[in-house]
Amino acid sequence: MMVLVKNKIIQLPTLLSHRYRKPYNLKDIHMKKINKILLGILGVSVLLFSSCSDKEVVRESSPLQTGTQAYFSTTNATSYSFLPTDSPFFNVVIGRNNTKGKAIVKYKVTDSDKVFVLADSVIFNDGVALDTIKVNFAKMVIGTTSTISLKIDTLSTTVYGDASISVTVLRDYKWLDAGVAHMTSGWAGGEANISVQHADATSIYRLVSPFYILEPAYCPKPGYHVQFILDANYNAASLPMFQDIGEPASTGGTYWLYWNPAKTYCSFTNVGNSFTIKGAWGKGVSTSAISLVTYATESFVWTKGYPGTN
């Protein structure tokens, strides 16, 4: 290092300049080492990420679909309620993904009550994607509920649609409250107040689950009614010939009320709001297999809501 002293240049020892250097700091030394380590880790991470991103992601391929690839449309209803006066038909929409050529799609029908009538297959014409299955339920007894299930043959199904469907159908009137009757049962024994209902826009009435209330040993669940018809002046007219009035017994099927105006032991009469039913009570699995149990008289006084003149 050179300095000017009295117009003379003097060369100072080089070592003198080291006296004015900033002394080493141990903290700075450690921080530099840490920073180098962090930079090294970051570099390795970048290399690993880069190597992973360079590889293709292996994805599972979609299943290969062949055949008709039939399915039941999601637009189908799974329950219906029909009045007895409604047309006894409904449709089930069935489709296919492969519309090339003509195809026959078969399906298994499950109908425990044997009340539905329909074909067991659908024929698709070339280019047609949707078709309908027409179901006839005219055999259903009014006031009952039944379920039908359809399942497409496995050779024609697709993994992208429903291969089966169940539809529940109620065929009944619209029932309105019609008051209360005090009923005395010669068949079940005892007496009780029973609700009365009227089928809208008809002359049909019913005692609501009377034997469930009067004698639950015969009928342990509600839903079995005694139906009757009144004339234009609200007097007794007739009853259905067969009425299922009891839950299935331990043996021999269900209990039935049999009423036939041609039989001397059957009648339906009234004096004002006081009504009397005489008929036969049987037990069996169906109307064609009933065994007589007894004859009995049922009577009821329509104490509230009787539409005629007392």
LINKA-V644789 format. One record per pair of residues at least 4 apart in sequence whose C-alpha atoms are under 7 Angstrom apart, sorted by sequence separation. I is the first residue (numbers start at 0). GAP is how many residues later the second one is. D is the distance in whole Angstrom. If there is no record, write none. Layout:
{{I/GAP/D} {I/GAP/D}}
//
This chain:
{{3/4/5} {4/4/6} {24/4/7} {25/4/6} {26/4/6} {27/4/6} {28/4/6} {29/4/6} {30/4/6} {31/4/6} {32/4/6} {33/4/6} {34/4/6} {35/4/6} {36/4/6} {37/4/6} {38/4/6} {39/4/6} {40/4/6} {41/4/6} {42/4/6} {43/4/6} {44/4/6} {45/4/6} {46/4/6} {47/4/6} {48/4/6} {49/4/6} {50/4/7} {81/4/6} {123/4/6} {151/4/7} {152/4/7} {184/4/5} {208/4/7} {209/4/6} {210/4/5} {211/4/5} {214/4/7} {215/4/4} {229/4/5} {230/4/5} {248/4/6} {269/4/5} {270/4/7} {284/4/6} {285/4/7} {301/4/6} {3/5/5} {4/5/7} {110/5/7} {151/5/6} {184/5/6} {198/5/5} {210/5/6} {229/5/5} {230/5/7} {247/5/5} {248/5/6} {260/5/6} {269/5/4} {283/5/5} {2/6/6} {3/6/6} {156/6/6} {183/6/6} {184/6/6} {197/6/6} {198/6/6} {229/6/5} {230/6/6} {247/6/4} {259/6/6} {260/6/6} {268/6/6} {269/6/6} {283/6/4} {1/7/6} {2/7/5} {183/7/4} {197/7/4} {211/7/5} {228/7/7} {229/7/5} {246/7/6} {258/7/6} {268/7/5} {282/7/5} {283/7/6} {1/8/6} {2/8/7} {182/8/5} {183/8/7} {196/8/6} {197/8/7} {210/8/6} {211/8/6} {228/8/5} {245/8/6} {267/8/6} {268/8/7} {281/8/6} {282/8/5} {1/9/5} {182/9/6} {196/9/5} {211/9/6} {228/9/5} {245/9/5} {267/9/5} {281/9/5} {282/9/7} {0/10/6} {1/10/6} {181/10/6} {182/10/6} {195/10/6} {196/10/7} {211/10/6} {227/10/6} {228/10/6} {243/10/7} {244/10/6} {245/10/7} {266/10/6} {267/10/6} {281/10/4} {282/10/7} {0/11/5} {108/11/7} {151/11/5} {181/11/4} {182/11/7} {195/11/5} {227/11/5} {243/11/6} {244/11/5} {266/11/5} {280/11/6} {281/11/5} {107/12/7} {150/12/6} {151/12/6} {180/12/6} {181/12/6} {194/12/6} {195/12/6} {226/12/6} {243/12/5} {244/12/7} {265/12/5} {266/12/7} {280/12/6} {281/12/7} {0/13/6} {106/13/6} {150/13/4} {179/13/7} {180/13/5} {193/13/6} {194/13/5} {208/13/5} {242/13/5} {243/13/7} {264/13/7} {265/13/5} {280/13/5} {105/14/6} {106/14/6} {149/14/5} {150/14/7} {179/14/6} {180/14/6} {193/14/6} {208/14/6} {241/14/7} {242/14/5} {264/14/6} {279/14/6} {280/14/6} {105/15/4} {149/15/5} {179/15/5} {180/15/7} {208/15/5} {209/15/7} {241/15/6} {242/15/7} {279/15/4} {75/16/6} {104/16/5} {105/16/7} {117/16/6} {148/16/6} {149/16/6} {178/16/6} {179/16/5} {193/16/6} {208/16/5} {241/16/5} {278/16/6} {279/16/6} {75/17/6} {103/17/7} {104/17/5} {117/17/5} {148/17/4} {178/17/5} {207/17/5} {240/17/6} {241/17/6} {278/17/6} {103/18/6} {104/18/6} {116/18/6} {117/18/6} {147/18/6} {148/18/6} {177/18/5} {206/18/6} {207/18/7} {240/18/5} {277/18/6} {278/18/7} {103/19/5} {115/19/7} {116/19/5} {146/19/7} {147/19/5} {176/19/6} {177/19/5} {205/19/6} {206/19/5} {225/19/7} {239/19/7} {240/19/6} {277/19/5} {72/20/6} {102/20/6} {103/20/6} {115/20/6} {116/20/7} {146/20/6} {147/20/7} {176/20/5} {177/20/6} {205/20/5} {206/20/6} {223/20/7} {224/20/6} {238/20/7} {258/20/5} {276/20/6} {277/20/6} {71/21/6} {72/21/6} {102/21/5} {115/21/5} {146/21/4} {175/21/5} {176/21/6} {205/21/4} {223/21/5} {257/21/6} {258/21/7} {276/21/5} {71/22/5} {72/22/6} {101/22/6} {102/22/7} {114/22/6} {145/22/6} {146/22/6} {174/22/6} {175/22/5} {191/22/7} {204/22/6} {205/22/6} {223/22/6} {256/22/7} {257/22/5} {275/22/6} {276/22/6} {70/23/6} {71/23/6} {101/23/5} {115/23/7} {145/23/5} {174/23/5} {175/23/6} {190/23/6} {204/23/5} {256/23/6} {257/23/6} {275/23/4} {70/24/5} {100/24/7} {101/24/5} {114/24/5} {144/24/6} {145/24/7} {174/24/5} {175/24/6} {189/24/6} {203/24/6} {204/24/6} {256/24/5} {274/24/6} {275/24/7} {69/25/6} {70/25/6} {100/25/4} {114/25/5} {144/25/4} {173/25/6} {174/25/6} {203/25/5} {255/25/6} {256/25/7} {274/25/5} {69/26/4} {99/26/6} {100/26/7} {143/26/6} {144/26/6} {172/26/6} {173/26/6} {187/26/7} {202/26/6} {203/26/7} {220/26/7} {255/26/5} {273/26/6} {274/26/6} {68/27/5} {69/27/6} {98/27/6} {99/27/6} {143/27/6} {172/27/7} {187/27/6} {202/27/6} {218/27/4} {219/27/6} {254/27/6} {255/27/6} {273/27/4} {67/28/6} {68/28/5} {98/28/5} {142/28/6} {143/28/7} {202/28/7} {217/28/6} {218/28/5} {254/28/4} {272/28/6} {273/28/6} {67/29/7} {68/29/6} {98/29/6} {141/29/5} {142/29/4} {217/29/7} {253/29/5} {254/29/7} {272/29/5} {67/30/5} {98/30/6} {141/30/5} {237/30/6} {252/30/6} {253/30/5} {236/31/7} {251/31/6} {252/31/4} {253/31/6} {96/32/7} {235/32/6} {251/32/5} {252/32/4} {95/33/5} {112/33/7} {235/33/5} {251/33/7} {272/33/6} {94/34/5} {95/34/7} {235/34/6} {67/35/7} {94/35/4} {234/35/6} {93/36/6} {94/36/6} {110/36/7} {92/37/7} {93/37/5} {110/37/5} {271/37/6} {272/37/5} {92/38/6} {93/38/6} {109/38/6} {110/38/7} {271/38/4} {92/39/4} {109/39/5} {91/40/5} {92/40/6} {108/40/6} {109/40/6} {90/41/6} {91/41/5} {108/41/5} {90/42/5} {91/42/7} {107/42/6} {108/42/7} {90/43/5} {106/43/6} {107/43/5} {89/44/6} {90/44/6} {106/44/5} {107/44/6} {88/45/7} {89/45/5} {106/45/4} {241/45/7} {88/46/5} {89/46/7} {105/46/6} {106/46/5} {88/47/5} {105/47/6} {87/48/6} {88/48/6} {87/49/5} {87/50/5} {104/51/6} {83/58/6} {233/73/7} {233/74/5} {232/75/6} {69/86/6} {70/86/6} {68/87/5} {69/87/5} {70/87/7} {83/87/6} {67/88/5} {68/88/5} {69/88/6} {77/88/6} {78/88/5} {79/88/6} {80/88/6} {81/88/6} {82/88/6} {83/88/6} {66/89/6} {68/89/4} {71/89/7} {77/89/4} {78/89/5} {79/89/5} {80/89/5} {81/89/5} {82/89/5} {83/89/6} {70/90/5} {71/90/5} {77/90/6} {78/90/6} {79/90/6} {80/90/6} {81/90/6} {82/90/5} {70/91/5} {71/91/6} {70/92/5} {71/92/7} {186/109/5} {185/110/5} {186/110/7} {185/111/5} {184/112/7} {185/112/6} {184/113/5} {183/114/6} {184/114/7} {183/115/5} {182/116/6} {183/116/6} {182/117/4} {181/118/5} {182/118/6} {180/119/6} {181/119/5} {180/120/5} {181/120/6} {180/121/4} {181/121/7} {179/122/6} {180/122/5} {179/123/6} {180/123/7} {179/124/5} {178/125/5} {179/125/7} {178/126/4} {177/127/6} {178/127/7}}
//
